[in-house]
Amino acid sequence: MKILFLGNSSSWHVVPWVNYFASRHETSLFSFIEPYKHSQELNNIFLIDSYGVIGYVLKAFKIKTDFFYKFNRIISIPIACIRISIFVKKNEIDVIHAHSVFYGFLASFITSRVPVVFTPMGSDVLVNPKKSKLYKCMTIYAYKKAKMVTGDSYILQKTGKLYGATETMNHVIQNGVDQKIFFPKVKDPNLKKKYNLNDDEVIFYSPRQVEELYNIDIIIESLNALALKGKNFKCMFSYGPDSKYINSIKLKIKKYNLENQIIWLPLLNHEEMANHYNLCDLVISIPSSDSSPRSVYEAALCKKPIIVSDLSWSHEFFSNKESLIKIAVRDADILVKILIDFLSNRPKYELFASKSNEIALEHFDFLTNMNKMDSLLQELVLNNDK
């Protein structure tokens, strides 16, 4: 097969998919530039890096604000569609696979009879169409164009049908986790030294991007409550693009005098992510909405106890009450209580980690899910040729 992916070349979700198919098929990736560089992990991929209408200006003036890059993508759609359509015809592409609502929307304008597969992210469908009429329109167009839809949870599959997802060619495929990278191992002594960590310090880790959806402010409030009680801890936060929200978070950290307890991480590759999961003692992932968070599965495969928001996806596979620690959305009080309980009752939470690890091993293996995806694409191409 000749596959053209449309997606973010920096995405932790997109890159593993693209690399998997590149090892088996002739694979290309079209991606608009982002505030950060594309992943260095891309292997055997023909990368079509689009600067769009104002991308060169953004890079020349070193502008990092996410809004301008999103604006650039929208105004650049006509040029991108012409470029992609020419590429598809010239290279005899068999299937186009669009990741995220924006790239699914982009695919809806491509002048080609090549079948389109649409794979939205969780918040793409569960949150954004409710907040923006433009996003709702983009979502409907993305589903309308798609010959086949895949999603990473049953709640995403169900919600997609409200926006026109196909009934028959609609499959649940997990993003999956590479067990060769994510598995339990000892804390990296070099990282402990780098972050100046003491053996008696408890390490929390929030692996989600620093955006409002992920309720980072609630985590900061809870950490402040722990600090006021004299608890000894540090908390790692993932990379986030410049925004009003991340600035407000940093102001809150300064207000609470928590600078010495916070570790800001750069954009990490998969191996580095695994090392940081294994460095921490507890993972906190408490968004207001979610579909099937790969970061939670990564942490589970590293056998870490995980606090999550009590959302629909968390009952699809993790129905066992002793697997994930579930709390109501934006409930800072219960989060504080759990963190304090964790500090004094570690064996209890090790049992949670063991159970979630068993579930992740059973359902979220990357190769198993990608092999299924590969079979679906080949069947789609075969039927399209008839």
N, C-alpha and C positions, 0 to 999 in steps of 0.2 A: 504493500500500500504506500501511497504518497499522501502524507498528512500535513495539513497546514493548521497549526494552533494559533489562535488569537488570544493573547493574554499578557499579563504583567510579567516581564522577564525577571523581576525581583521577587516575585511571590513565592513563599514557602510552599504554597499549594501547587502552583503551576509547574515549577521547575522539575520536581520529581516525576510528574506525569510525562512531561516532554522528554526527559532523559530516558524513561522506560521505553517509550515508543521509538526513540531514536536508536535504541539498541536492537530494534527488530524491523523497523521500517524507515523509509526515507522521510525525514521529519524536518519541518520548517516552523519558525515561530515569528509572528508579527507582533511587535510590542511598541507602544508609545513610550517615550522617555519618561522617567519619574524623577523625583527630587534626589533619589539615591541611585547608584549604579546598578546595572543588571547583575544577576547572580554570577559569580565566578564558577559555579558548579555546572553550568550548561556544557553538555558533552555531545559532540557530533551533530550539532544543530546548525542549520542555516538560519541565522538571526537577521530579521528585517527590523532594524531599529529606526522608528519614525520620530523625527523631531517636530513634525506637524508645522503649524503656521507660525507659532511664536516660540518654539522650543529653543532655537539658537539664542534668542534674546534672553530667555530664562537662564540658560547656562552661562551666557556671557556675563550677566550681572549677578550670577551665583544666587539666584532667587530660589528659596527652598519651600516657600509656602505652598501647601498641597492644593489650595483652591485654584491657583493659576495653572497648574498642570492638568487639573480636571477640565478647566475652561479651554485649555489648548486642545485637549482630546475632542471636545464637542465641536469646536469650530473647524477642526481638521478632518471631520468625517468624510466630506466629499472627496478630498484629495486622497485620503487613505483608501476609500472604496475603489477608486480608479486604479490605484497602485496594486491593491490586492487582486482585483479582477484580472488585471494584466498578468500578474504573477501566477494565478491559478490556471489560466489558459495556457500560458507559455510552458509551465512545468507539469501540466496534465495532472493536477492535484485530484485525488480520489475523494477526499473528505475534508471538511473544515470543522474544527472543534474549537468552539468559543467558550472561554472561561470568564465568568462574571457577567452581570447584566450589561455593562457598557459594551463589552466585546460581542455579546450576543446581539445587542442593538446595532452595532457596527456591521455585523454579518448580515443583518436583515436588508441592507442596501447593496450587497455585493451582487453584481450582475453575472450570475453563473448558475448552472443547473446542478452543480456539485452539492451533495447533501450536507446540511449543517447540523452538527451536534451542539447542544447548548448545556453547559454545566454552570449554574449559578452558585454563588457562595450563600451562606445562610442569611446574613443580614441583607443581602441583595434583595431577597424576596420577602423575608419575614418582617423587615423593619422599613427599609427605604421607600417602597412604593406608598406606604401610609403617610410618610412625611412630605412627599414631593409629588405633585401632579406630573412633572416632567419625568421623574424616575418611574412612576407608574406606567406612563406611556412607553418609555423605553423597555420596561419589563414585558409589556403586552406584545410589542413588536418582536422582541427577542424570542419569546415562546412561539409566536405565530410563524416565524421563519423556520424554526427547528424541525427537522425530520425526526430527531430523537433527543430526549432530555434525560440527563442523569442528575441525581442529587445525593447528598450524603446522609439523609435521614428521611424517615417516613413523614415527619411533620413538614419538611421542605417539599416533599413530593405532593402531599395533600394541598399545601398552600399554593403551590405552583399551578394547580388546576384552576384556581380562582382567577388566574391571569391568562388562561388559555393553553396550559400545558397539554400535550397530547396524552390521550388516555392509554393507548396501547404501547407506544414506544417510550416508556417512562420508567426508568430503572433507578434503584437505590444502589449506588456504588460509593463505598467509603474512599476518602482520600488515602487512608491507610498510612501505616508507619513502617519504616524500614527497621526490622529487628536486628540487622547487622550494625546499626548505628545506635539505636535506642534500646538499652538494656541496663540492668543494675550493675554499678561498679563503684569502687571506692572514690572518695572525694579527691579531686586532682590537687596535689600539694602545691603546684605552681599557681593555681587559681586562689588557693587559700592565702598564699603569700602575696599575690597581686592585690587582693582586696583587703589584706591585713586582717584576716579573720582569726579569732581566738577559738580554741577548742570548746569553750563553754558558751559560745554564742550560737543561738538558734538562727538558722538562715531560712527566711521566707522567700518565695519567688513568684512574681506575677508575670507570666510569659506572654500576656496579651498586649497588643499595641496600646500606647498611652492615648486613648481616645475616650470620649464621653460615654460611649456605649458600654465600655468595660468597667465603669464605676471605680476608677482608680481613686477618686476622692474618698469613697467609702473605706477603701483599704488604708489610706493615709489617716483618716479619722480613727480607725481601729488601732493603727500603730501608735498614734499619739496616746491613746488610752493605755496601751501597754507600757509606753515610756514613762507615763505618770505613775505607774505602779512599780517602776524600777526594774522592769524586765530587761534582760540582756539579749539583744537580737540585732540582726540587720535584714534588710529586704531589698532584693534585686528587682529592678523594673526593666522591661524590654524597651527597645528602640521606638521612638515616635517622632514623626515629622513635626516641624515647627508649627504651632497653632496657638490660638487663644487658650485652649483647654490645657495644653501642657504647660503654658506659662502660669496659669492659675494654680496648677498642681505644684509647681516649684515655689510659688508664693506661699502656698499652704504649708509646704514642708519647712520653709524658712520661718513662718509664723510659729510653728510648733517646735522649732529648734531640733528638727530631725535630720539635718544635713549629714551628720556623722553616721546615721543608721541606714542611709539610702545609698544603694549602688546602682548607678545608671549604666546600662549595658549598651554597647554599639550594636549595629546590625550584625547578627551572628549567622554562620552557616550551620548546617545540620549537626556536624560533629561537635561544634562549639555549644549548640543548644543542648545536646545530650550531656555534655560535661557540666553544664550549669544546672540541669535537672538533678544530676547526681550530686552536685555540690550542695544543693539545698536540702532542707529537712521537711518542708511543707510547701505545696503549690496552692496558690489562690487564683481562681478564675471565676469571676462573678459578674458577667455581663447581664444587661437587661434583656437581651435576646440572643439566641444562639441556635445553630442547627445541628452540628455534629463536630465539635471542636477538636481538631487534630492535636492541638497543644495538650489537651487533657489526655488523649490517648498516648501521646509521647511520654507524658509524666507517669501514666499508669504502667507503661512498659518499662520505665526506669524504676518502677516499684516505689513510688512516692505517694503518701496520702494527699488527697486533693479536695479542696473546698470549692464547690461549684454553686451556681444559682439553680434553684429548683425549677427547671424549665422542662418542657415536654420531651426534648431529646434525651434527657438524663434518665427517663423511664423506659426508653426503647430497648436498651441492652443492659443498663445498670439498674434493673428493677430491685436487685438485692439491696436491702437497707444498709448493709455493712460493706458497701463498696466505695461509693462516693459520699462525701459529707455534704449534704444539700442544705442550703439556707434560702430564705425568701429574698427576692430581689431588693437590693439596697437596704438590707437590714443590718446596720452597723452594730447594733447592740448584741445580736446573736453571734455576729462574726467575732466580736471581742471575747465573748464567753467561750467560743470554741477555741480561739487562739490561747486563751489562758488555760483551758482544759488540756490542750495539746502539750503545753509546757510542763504540766504536772503529771500527765498520763500518756506517755509516749507509746507503751506497748499496745494500748487500745487502738491507736491510729495505725500502728504497723499491721494490724489485722485488716483494717480498711484497705491499706496499700496492697496487701497480698491478694485480696479478693478482686480488686479492680485490675490487678495485673493478670489474673486468670482470665477475666472477661476480655481484656484487650488482646491477649494472645489468641483467644478463640475467634474474635470477630474483626480485628483491625489490622491484619497483616497486609502490608503494601502489595506484595507480589500476587497474593490471592485475588485481591480486588482488581489489580491492573490486568491480570490474565483474563478475568471476566470482561473487563472493558474492551480489551483487545478483540475478544470473540464477538462482542456486540458490534464493534466497528467493522470488522470483516464481513459480518452478516449484512450489515447495512449497505456496504459498498457492493456486495454481490447482488443484492436485490435491486439496487439502483441501476445496475448494468443490464438487467433483464429487459 
